[in-house]
Amino acid sequence: MTALRQKMIEDMQLRGLSARTQETYAQAVSQLAKHYHKSPDQIDEEELRQYFLYLMNVKHVARNTCTIALCSIKFFYEHTLERQWHFLEFARPAKEKKLPVVLSVEEVAAILACVHVQHYRVCLTIIYACGLRLLEGVHLQVKNIDSARKMLHICQGKGGRDRYVPLPEASLGMLRRHWLTHRNRVWLFPALRTGQSPEHANEPMNESSMQKAFRAALRESGIHKNATVHTLRHSYATHLL
């Protein structure tokens, strides 16, 4: 790790950015450096301008991807290098006016029925039933269940905020039955690794494997919508209305 990257990570830690945000920001700055084949502290303001034009006009990256790159690079230049560049104040892509994809109750049931690995099916069901984000679902721990109040304690959610969400009786029963299949003392959804018992796994399952399981189930269900795991959260909110 270079001294410059280490300083950026320390700056992010001092400002309370989550580990995931730190990784995302560092990766974005690394991609900028690879694009110009030189250290990012040697890149000037005009090169930055051309880089964002390249992302928008050549690579046609999504607005969110471009915004993440901008926030990451802005943090690096303003906090780590202490440079105040005017370009970074207005280089922001226009907002996209898109409605989120929403699944009906029947479509959600059809997709979940096509998830054939119980570990994934239970986690996706809880994500939908409680309106969780993907990482919040896979990172659930046994201690997060408040059985008496039928609540889930979500720790360090988006923005580093904790919150409680209702846990339906049926979902609580599902989690209890699922836990009996692995009996991990920490994780509700421990990592599944060849040659390792999930009971002794010391980390949760990877979110990418969950995304793959959802995409496979979506294809098998025959539902032609551009849905993702996060669509379950949008659908949960809509079904509450």
Beta strands, then each sheet from edge to edge (+ up, - down):
strand 1: 145-146
strand 2: 151-154
strand 3: 163-166
sheet 1: 1+ 2- 3+
end
